[in-house]
Amino acid sequence: MPGFELFGEKEKQSVNEVLDTGVLMRYGFDGPRKGHWKAKELEAALCARMQVAHAQVVSSGTAALTVALASAGVGAGDEVILPTFTFVASFESVLALGAVPVLVDVDDTLTLKPSAVEKAITPKTKVIMPVHMCGSMADLKPLKALCEKHNLILLEDACQAIGGSYQGKPLGSYGDLGCFSFDYVKTITCGEGGALITNNADYHRNADYYSDHGHDHVGNNRGTESHPFLGYNYRISELNAAVGCAQIQRLDDFLEIQEKHYRVLYDALKGIEGIGFRRIPAGGIQNYSFLNFFLPTEALAKKAHTALGDGGVDACFYWYDNNWHYYRKWEHLTNLTSLGKLPDEVKNNLPNYSKSDFSESDHWIGRTISYLIKLSWTEAEVKRRANDMAQILKSILK
C-alpha cells in the first residue's frame, strides 16, 4: 500500500514550508510559523475527503486506535471484539488501555463475521472493531445493527483501506469512529502518522485533549491551559503532517492507478478453475490495494505461494503463516508476555486463545493469497506479472 512510491515535489514543497519556519511542533509558536499549521491542514483535508465533522491527526495508526478507544471511554475490563485476521496494533491498542481483546472468526470477506460477533457479545462488551484488511471492508450494516441493538460503539480500523467506501460512505465514516494509518507502507504516508475521524463532537474533544497530555487547548498559551483529565503524548510533528498534506491531495490518483492494475491482474485469474476471490459486501467499493484470492485447499495455497515466489512474482502474502497478521503466531498475546505487570482485568478475563476454535478463520485464511498492488508498475510490467501469475497458478491447479 505504498504511497511512498510516488513521493515527489509536492511532498518536498510542503516539508520545506515547515523547515523554513523552524516550527516543528503542531501547537504554539503562532508568530514564527508564518501561518503554516500542517496538522490542522491535514485534519481539514481528512474531514472534507471522508465527509465527517471532525478529524484528529496523531503519531501513528496504533496511536489513532488507542486514542479513539480512550476518547469513547474504553478502559480496564471493557471488552473489544476484533477479528483473528488483523495487524497486532489492533489488539495492542486495546491492551494499552487495560481492556480485553476478544477475537472472533472472519468469513469470506476476510473480516469480522457478524454472526460470530453476536455470539461473542457479553455484558462487558463495549466496542465492535471491524478491521478492513487488505483494502476491503467488513459487512458493516449488520455490525452496526448489533451495535445499535446492544448499545455498543462501532470503531472502524480502516488503516489498510483508506479510500474505499460502503453504501456511499468513505470507510472510517460509517461507524462512530474510524482510524487510519499513514506509516511508510500505507496507501498515503506521513512517514509515521495516523488519524481518527468522527461525527461525535465529544469523542473529538476527548481525542484532542487525550493525545496531548490532557491539554484543553483553550487560548494561545500552553502554559496556562487546563488539564480536564489524564492524557498521554500521541502528537504528530508538523514535518510528518506536511508529508500527509501533499499525499492526501494525491489519494484519488493513487486509487485510480491501483484499480487499473488490479483489473489487469483480476482479469488474468478470474477464468482459472479453482481460483475464487474474497467477497466484497454489497454496496462496498474496495481501494484495490490487494488482489485477494482463494485456492481450493490450504496445501495448494502454500504450494502456490512458494511457486509464485520462485517464479519471480514478488509481493505475494500468505497470511496463514504470517507472524504479524494472524492469530496463530500471536504467542505474546496468548501467553500475555509483557515487560511490565498487566492489569488483573486483562489477566483474569482474556480468553484462553491456546484452546480457542478458530477453524472457520483457518478455512478462509489458510487458502488465501494476497497480492500487493504497486503504483510504480508500468503497463507492460503489470501485463507480464498477470501472465506469469496465471501460468504459475494453472500449473499448480492442473
C-alpha positions in Angstrom: 0.0 0.0 0.0 2.9 2.3 -0.8 2.1 6.0 -1.3 5.9 6.5 -1.0 6.3 5.0 -4.5 5.2 8.3 -6.0 6.7 10.6 -3.4 7.9 13.8 -5.1 7.9 17.5 -5.4 4.6 18.2 -3.7 5.8 16.5 -0.5 9.1 18.3 -0.6 7.5 21.7 -1.0 5.2 21.0 1.9 8.0 19.9 4.2 10.2 22.8 3.1 7.4 25.2 4.2 7.8 23.8 7.7 11.6 23.8 7.6 11.6 27.4 6.5 9.7 28.4 9.7 11.7 26.2 12.0 8.5 25.3 13.9 8.2 21.5 14.0 5.5 21.2 16.7 1.8 21.3 15.9 0.9 23.6 18.8 2.0 27.1 19.7 4.7 29.3 18.2 2.0 31.2 16.4 4.2 34.0 15.1 7.3 32.1 13.8 5.2 29.5 12.0 4.1 32.2 9.5 0.6 30.8 9.1 1.7 27.2 8.4 -0.4 24.7 10.5 0.2 21.4 8.7 -1.5 19.2 11.3 -4.6 21.4 11.2 -4.4 21.5 7.4 -4.3 17.7 7.2 -7.3 17.4 9.6 -9.3 19.7 7.4 -8.4 17.8 4.3 -9.4 14.5 6.0 -12.8 15.9 7.1 -13.5 17.0 3.5 -12.4 13.8 1.9 -14.0 11.5 4.5 -17.2 13.5 4.8 -17.0 13.9 8.6 -17.2 16.7 11.0 -14.0 16.0 12.9 -10.5 14.6 12.5 -7.6 14.3 14.9 -4.2 13.6 13.4 -1.8 11.6 15.7 1.6 10.0 15.6 0.6 6.5 14.2 -2.2 4.3 13.3 -1.7 2.5 16.6 -2.0 5.8 18.4 -5.2 6.5 16.4 -6.8 3.3 17.6 -5.7 3.9 21.2 -6.9 7.5 21.3 -10.2 6.6 19.6 -10.9 3.9 22.2 -9.9 6.2 25.1 -12.0 9.0 23.6 -15.1 6.8 23.8 -14.4 5.9 27.4 -13.0 2.4 26.9 -10.9 1.3 29.9 -9.9 -1.6 32.3 -12.1 -4.7 31.9 -14.1 -3.5 28.9 -14.2 -6.0 26.0 -13.5 -5.1 22.4 -14.4 -7.5 19.7 -12.0 -7.8 16.8 -11.0 -10.3 14.1 -8.5 -13.1 14.1 -7.0 -11.6 11.0 -5.6 -8.1 11.6 -2.3 -6.4 12.5 -1.1 -6.7 16.1 -1.7 -3.0 16.6 -5.4 -3.6 16.8 -5.2 -5.7 20.0 -2.2 -3.7 21.3 -4.3 -0.6 21.4 -6.9 -2.4 23.4 -4.4 -3.8 25.9 -2.8 -0.4 26.3 -6.0 0.8 28.0 -6.4 -2.3 30.2 -9.3 -3.5 28.1 -9.7 -7.1 26.8 -9.4 -8.0 23.1 -12.0 -10.7 22.2 -11.0 -12.4 19.0 -13.7 -13.8 16.7 -13.8 -15.6 13.3 -13.6 -14.0 9.9 -15.6 -15.1 6.9 -15.1 -14.9 3.1 -14.8 -11.1 3.3 -11.6 -11.8 5.3 -13.1 -9.6 8.0 -15.4 -9.9 11.0 -18.2 -12.5 10.6 -21.3 -10.8 12.1 -22.9 -14.0 13.5 -19.6 -14.8 15.3 -19.6 -11.3 16.7 -23.1 -11.6 18.0 -22.2 -14.8 19.9 -19.2 -13.1 21.5 -21.2 -10.1 23.0 -21.3 -10.1 26.8 -22.3 -7.5 29.4 -18.7 -6.3 29.4 -18.6 -5.7 25.6 -18.2 -2.0 24.8 -16.8 -1.9 21.2 -17.0 -3.8 18.0 -13.9 -3.2 15.9 -14.1 -4.4 12.3 -10.7 -4.3 10.6 -10.9 -3.6 6.9 -7.9 -5.7 5.9 -6.1 -5.7 2.6 -8.2 -2.9 1.0 -11.8 -4.1 1.6 -14.4 -3.8 4.3 -16.4 -5.8 6.7 -20.2 -6.4 6.5 -20.8 -3.1 8.2 -24.6 -2.9 8.1 -25.2 -6.0 10.3 -22.4 -5.0 12.6 -23.9 -1.5 13.0 -27.3 -3.2 13.7 -25.6 -5.2 16.5 -24.1 -2.0 18.0 -27.5 -0.3 18.0 -29.2 -3.4 19.5 -26.7 -3.7 22.3 -25.7 0.0 22.7 -22.1 -0.6 21.6 -19.6 1.6 19.8 -18.6 0.7 16.2 -15.0 1.6 15.6 -13.7 1.0 12.1 -10.0 0.1 11.8 -9.5 1.3 8.2 -5.8 1.5 8.3 -5.4 -0.7 5.3 -8.4 0.5 3.3 -8.3 4.3 3.1 -10.2 5.4 0.0 -12.7 2.5 -0.1 -16.4 3.1 0.6 -19.5 1.4 1.8 -23.0 2.3 0.9 -21.7 5.6 -0.4 -19.8 6.5 2.8 -16.0 6.6 2.9 -14.6 3.8 5.0 -14.0 5.0 8.5 -17.0 7.3 8.4 -19.7 4.6 8.7 -19.2 3.8 12.3 -18.9 6.0 15.4 -15.2 6.3 14.9 -12.7 5.4 12.2 -9.0 5.1 12.2 -6.2 5.4 9.5 -2.5 4.7 9.5 -0.1 6.9 7.5 3.1 4.9 8.1 5.7 4.4 5.4 3.9 1.5 3.6 0.3 2.7 3.6 -1.7 3.9 0.6 -0.8 7.5 1.7 2.0 8.2 4.0 3.3 10.7 6.5 6.4 8.6 7.1 4.8 8.0 10.5 1.3 9.1 11.4 -2.3 8.3 11.8 -5.7 9.8 12.3 -9.1 9.2 13.8 -12.3 10.6 12.3 -15.8 11.0 13.8 -19.0 13.0 13.7 -19.2 12.9 17.5 -18.1 16.2 19.0 -17.5 14.7 22.4 -15.2 12.0 21.1 -13.3 14.5 19.1 -12.8 16.9 22.0 -11.6 13.9 24.2 -9.2 12.8 21.4 -7.8 16.3 21.0 -7.1 16.6 24.8 -6.1 13.0 25.4 -3.5 12.9 22.6 -1.7 15.9 24.1 -1.3 15.1 27.8 -4.8 16.2 28.5 -4.3 19.8 27.4 -7.6 21.6 26.7 -6.0 23.9 24.0 -8.0 26.9 25.3 -6.3 30.2 24.5 -2.9 30.6 22.8 -0.6 30.0 25.8 0.2 26.3 26.5 1.5 27.2 29.9 -2.0 28.4 31.1 -4.0 25.5 29.5 -6.1 23.3 31.9 -6.0 19.5 32.0 -9.6 18.2 32.3 -8.3 14.6 32.5 -5.2 12.5 32.2 -3.7 12.1 28.8 -0.6 10.9 27.0 1.6 12.1 24.2 0.4 10.9 20.8 1.1 14.1 18.9 2.2 14.2 15.3 5.0 16.6 14.2 4.5 19.3 11.6 7.1 17.6 9.4 5.1 14.4 9.3 1.9 16.2 8.8 3.4 18.2 6.0 4.0 15.0 4.0 0.5 13.9 4.6 -0.9 17.2 3.4 0.7 16.5 0.0 -0.2 12.8 -0.1 -3.9 13.2 0.6 -4.2 15.5 -2.4 -3.0 12.6 -4.4 -5.1 9.9 -2.8 -7.6 9.6 -5.6 -4.9 9.4 -8.2 -3.3 6.6 -6.3 -6.6 4.8 -6.1 -7.1 5.1 -9.8 -3.7 3.5 -10.5 -4.4 0.7 -8.1 -7.7 -0.1 -9.6 -6.3 -0.1 -13.1 -3.5 -2.5 -12.2 -5.9 -4.6 -10.1 -8.3 -5.1 -13.1 -5.5 -6.4 -15.3 -4.5 -9.0 -12.7 -8.0 -9.9 -11.8 -9.0 -10.5 -15.4 -6.0 -12.8 -15.9 -7.0 -15.0 -12.9 -10.8 -15.0 -12.9 -11.2 -17.7 -15.5 -8.8 -20.2 -13.9 -10.7 -23.1 -12.5 -10.1 -23.5 -8.7 -9.5 -19.8 -8.1 -12.0 -17.8 -6.1 -12.0 -14.2 -4.8 -12.8 -12.6 -1.5 -16.3 -11.3 -1.2 -16.9 -7.6 -1.3 -20.0 -6.7 0.8 -22.9 -5.4 -1.3 -22.6 -1.6 -1.6 -18.9 -1.8 -1.0 -16.0 -0.5 -3.1 -12.6 -1.6 -2.1 -9.5 0.6 -2.5 -7.8 -2.1 -4.7 -4.6 -2.2 -2.7 -4.5 -6.0 -2.8 -5.8 -8.7 -5.0 -7.1 -11.4 -2.6 -7.8 -14.8 -3.9 -8.6 -18.3 -2.6 -7.0 -21.7 -3.6 -9.1 -24.9 -3.2 -7.1 -26.1 -0.2 -4.5 -25.0 2.3 -1.9 -27.3 0.8 -2.4 -25.9 -2.7 -2.3 -22.3 -1.3 1.1 -23.0 0.3 2.3 -24.6 -2.8 1.1 -21.8 -5.0 2.7 -19.2 -2.7 6.1 -20.9 -2.9 5.8 -21.3 -6.7 4.9 -17.7 -7.2 7.9 -16.5 -5.2 10.2 -19.0 -7.0 8.8 -17.7 -10.3 9.7 -14.1 -9.6 6.3 -12.9 -8.6 7.1 -10.9 -5.6 4.7 -9.1 -3.1 2.5 -12.2 -2.6 1.5 -12.7 1.0 0.4 -15.9 2.7 -1.1 -14.6 5.9 -1.8 -18.0 7.5 1.9 -18.3 8.4 2.5 -14.6 8.9 3.9 -13.6 12.3 2.1 -10.2 12.5 -1.3 -10.6 10.9 -2.9 -13.8 12.0 -3.7 -15.2 15.4 -1.8 -18.4 15.0 1.5 -16.6 15.6 0.4 -14.3 18.4 2.1 -16.1 21.2 2.8 -12.9 23.0 -1.0 -12.3 23.2 -1.8 -15.9 24.0 0.8 -16.0 26.8 0.4 -12.4 27.9 4.1 -11.9 27.6 4.8 -8.3 28.8 7.7 -6.3 30.1 5.5 -4.9 32.9 2.7 -6.3 35.1 -0.6 -6.4 33.2 -3.9 -5.3 34.9 -5.8 -8.0 36.7 -8.8 -7.2 34.4 -6.7 -8.4 31.4 -5.0 -11.4 33.1 -8.2 -12.7 34.6 -10.6 -12.1 31.7 -8.6 -12.7 28.5 -9.9 -15.8 26.7 -7.6 -18.8 26.6 -6.6 -18.4 23.0 -4.4 -21.5 23.1 -7.7 -23.5 23.2 -9.9 -21.4 21.0 -11.5 -22.9 18.0 -11.0 -20.6 15.0 -11.4 -23.3 12.4 -13.6 -21.1 10.3 -11.0 -18.4 10.1 -8.4 -21.1 9.3 -10.7 -22.3 6.4 -10.5 -18.9 4.7 -7.1 -17.5 5.7 -5.4 -20.9 5.1 -6.5 -20.8 1.5 -5.9 -17.1 0.8 -3.1 -15.4 -1.1 -2.9 -11.6 -1.2 -1.1 -9.9 -3.9 0.1 -6.3 -3.3 -0.8 -3.8 -6.0 2.1 -1.4 -6.6 1.8 2.1 -8.1 5.1 2.1 -9.9 4.5 -0.7 -12.3 4.4 0.1 -16.0 1.6 -1.1 -18.1 3.9 -3.7 -19.7 5.0 -4.9 -16.3 1.5 -5.3 -15.0 0.6 -7.4 -18.0 3.8 -9.5 -17.6 3.0 -10.1 -14.0 -0.6 -11.1 -14.7 0.6 -13.6 -17.3 3.2 -15.1 -15.0 0.7 -15.4 -12.2 -1.8 -17.1 -14.4 0.7 -19.6 -15.8 2.1 -20.5 -12.4 -1.4 -21.0 -10.9 -2.6 -23.0 -13.8 0.4 -25.3 -13.4 -0.4 -25.8 -9.7 -4.1 -26.5 -10.3 -3.8 -28.7 -13.4 
